[in-house]
Amino acid sequence: MLIPAVEDGLESYLRAALPLSHEVGDISFEAPSGTWAAQVNRVTVNCFLYLVSRSPLPPRPGSSRPGAEGGLERRAPLPMVQLSYLVSAWAGSTRDEHLLLGDVLTRLIAQQVLPPEHLSTPLSSNVQLTLAVDEVNRPRDLWGGLGGNLKASFTLLATVASDAYGWESAPRGVSSIEGMATPVPPTAAVSRPGTGDTSGLRSRRDADGVLRSTVADGGA
């Protein structure tokens, strides 16, 4: 539902912003081929989706929400998807087409984000709108591949987070610790050889790691 939701939002916004009612004209997402163009008999704004790619923008950070039975659900960071549209205008004359295309351009360039009220389906992020020059898929080449005449147009980029990962139950946090760890017994004293007396014996470890015992009267 990601792409249809974005396109429904674009159509809703353009119809309200131009304005362009259903009685006056159309907003189409069909490929503007020669066959399609021959059937156009009304004022039409065409937004042809010609490329879907992963956006260079960083993924949307992971998030969490309350889950069932008081638990917690988490979702991994979501990659951003870039939708590239070739936008053109169709009307009775070239001048009318340029006027309409200019109106569409100014309405879209005024919005960095598609207004959320025009999205009928909730998405995982805002839909960012930018105009761009596609150096790889040039408009001249696109029109040639579509089999139609070259027309004035521009490239619209719509960038949105994809629902690549679902929600998963998060591990429950530690609320208490039962029991105690077994205490470590004290180090046994080293007795003097042959006496069993440890009262005057001291032990230390030298820098070289050797354990040495020293009696209280200075002997070693």
C-alpha positions in Angstrom: 0.0 0.0 0.0 3.0 2.3 0.2 3.0 3.6 -3.4 -0.8 3.8 -3.8 -1.0 5.8 -0.5 1.6 8.3 -1.7 -0.1 8.7 -5.1 -3.5 9.1 -3.5 -2.0 11.8 -1.3 -0.4 13.6 -4.3 -3.7 13.6 -6.1 -5.6 14.9 -3.2 -3.1 17.7 -2.6 -2.9 18.8 -6.2 -6.7 18.8 -6.7 -7.0 21.0 -3.6 -4.1 23.3 -4.3 -4.5 24.0 -8.0 -7.6 23.6 -7.7 -8.6 20.9 -10.2 -11.9 19.3 -9.5 -13.0 15.9 -10.9 -15.5 17.8 -13.1 -12.7 19.9 -14.7 -9.8 17.6 -15.2 -7.8 14.5 -14.3 -4.7 13.5 -12.5 -3.2 10.4 -14.0 -0.4 8.1 -13.0 -0.4 6.2 -16.3 2.6 6.0 -18.6 2.2 9.0 -21.0 2.8 6.9 -24.1 1.6 7.8 -27.6 -1.4 5.5 -27.2 -2.4 7.1 -23.9 -1.9 10.6 -25.2 -4.3 10.0 -28.1 -7.1 9.2 -25.6 -6.6 12.4 -23.5 -9.6 14.7 -24.0 -9.5 16.7 -20.8 -7.1 18.9 -18.8 -4.8 16.4 -17.2 -1.8 16.4 -14.9 0.3 13.3 -15.5 2.7 11.9 -12.7 4.4 8.9 -14.2 6.4 6.8 -11.7 9.4 5.7 -13.7 11.9 4.7 -11.0 11.7 3.2 -7.5 15.0 3.2 -5.6 16.5 3.2 -2.1 17.0 6.8 -0.9 20.5 7.9 0.2 18.9 9.4 3.3 19.6 7.5 6.5 17.0 5.0 7.7 14.2 6.1 10.0 15.3 5.2 13.6 13.9 2.2 15.3 10.8 2.7 17.4 8.8 1.0 20.2 5.2 1.0 21.3 3.1 -0.7 24.0 2.3 -4.3 23.2 -0.2 -6.9 24.4 -0.4 -7.8 28.1 1.6 -4.8 29.2 4.6 -5.8 27.1 6.6 -3.8 24.6 6.9 -4.1 20.8 9.9 -2.9 18.8 10.6 -2.3 15.1 14.0 -2.1 13.4 15.1 1.0 11.6 13.1 1.4 8.3 15.0 2.2 5.0 13.9 5.2 3.1 12.5 4.7 -0.5 12.7 7.3 -3.3 9.9 7.5 -5.9 10.8 9.4 -9.0 7.9 10.9 -11.0 8.0 12.5 -14.5 5.4 15.3 -14.2 3.8 16.8 -17.3 0.6 18.8 -18.2 -1.9 18.1 -20.9 -4.4 20.6 -22.2 -5.8 22.1 -25.4 -2.8 24.1 -26.4 0.9 24.3 -25.6 0.4 27.6 -23.8 -2.4 26.1 -21.6 -0.1 23.2 -20.9 2.7 25.5 -19.8 0.4 27.5 -17.6 -0.9 24.3 -15.9 2.6 22.9 -15.6 3.8 26.1 -14.0 0.9 26.0 -11.5 1.7 22.4 -10.6 5.4 23.3 -10.2 4.7 26.2 -7.8 2.3 24.1 -5.7 4.8 21.3 -5.3 7.9 23.4 -4.7 6.1 25.2 -1.9 5.8 22.0 0.1 8.9 20.2 1.5 6.5 17.6 3.0 3.2 16.4 1.6 0.6 17.7 4.0 -0.5 14.8 6.2 -4.2 15.7 6.0 -4.1 14.5 2.3 -2.9 11.0 3.3 -5.9 8.7 3.8 -3.6 5.8 4.8 -1.1 6.4 7.7 2.5 5.9 6.7 5.6 5.2 8.7 7.1 8.7 8.0 6.3 12.0 6.3 6.4 12.1 2.5 9.3 14.4 1.6 8.9 16.3 -1.7 11.8 17.7 -3.8 12.4 18.6 -7.4 15.5 17.1 -9.0 17.5 16.7 -12.2 17.8 13.0 -13.0 21.2 12.7 -14.7 20.7 9.0 -15.3 17.2 8.8 -16.6 17.0 12.1 -18.5 13.5 13.3 -19.5 14.6 13.3 -23.2 15.4 9.6 -22.9 12.2 8.8 -21.0 10.0 10.5 -23.6 11.8 8.6 -26.3 11.3 5.3 -24.5 7.6 6.0 -24.0 7.2 6.5 -27.8 5.7 9.9 -27.5 6.7 13.5 -28.4 9.1 15.4 -26.1 7.1 17.6 -23.7 7.9 20.1 -21.0 8.2 18.3 -17.7 10.1 18.0 -14.4 11.2 15.3 -12.0 9.4 15.0 -8.6 11.0 12.9 -5.9 8.8 11.6 -3.1 10.8 10.0 -0.3 9.1 7.9 2.4 10.0 5.2 4.9 9.1 1.7 3.8 7.4 -0.9 6.0 10.3 -3.3 5.4 10.1 -4.7 9.0 7.2 -5.6 11.2 6.6 -5.1 14.9 8.2 -7.8 17.2 7.7 -8.4 20.9 10.6 -7.1 22.9 12.2 -9.1 25.7 10.9 -8.3 29.1 13.2 -6.2 31.3 14.6 -7.4 34.6 12.4 -6.3 37.4 14.0 -8.2 40.4 16.8 -10.6 41.2 16.1 -13.6 43.4 18.7 -15.3 45.5 22.3 -14.3 46.2 25.6 -15.3 44.7 27.7 -17.8 46.6 30.3 -15.8 48.7 33.9 -16.3 47.7 35.8 -18.0 50.6 38.7 -16.0 52.0 42.2 -16.9 50.8 43.7 -19.5 53.1 46.7 -18.3 55.1 50.1 -19.8 54.3 51.7 -21.5 57.3 55.4 -21.6 58.1 56.9 -24.9 57.0 56.9 -27.5 59.8 55.1 -25.4 62.4 51.5 -24.9 61.3 51.7 -21.4 62.8 50.4 -18.6 60.5 50.1 -15.8 63.0 53.4 -14.1 62.0 53.3 -14.9 58.3 52.6 -12.3 55.6 52.2 -12.9 51.9 52.8 -10.6 48.9 53.1 -11.0 45.1 56.1 -9.4 43.4 56.0 -7.6 40.1 57.2 -10.7 38.4 54.1 -12.6 39.6 56.0 -14.8 42.3 54.2 -15.2 45.6 56.5 -14.6 48.5 55.9 -15.1 52.3 57.5 -13.0 55.0 57.5 -13.6 58.7 56.9 -10.8 61.2 60.6 -10.8 62.4 61.9 -10.0 59.0 62.8 -13.4 57.8 61.8 -14.6 54.3 
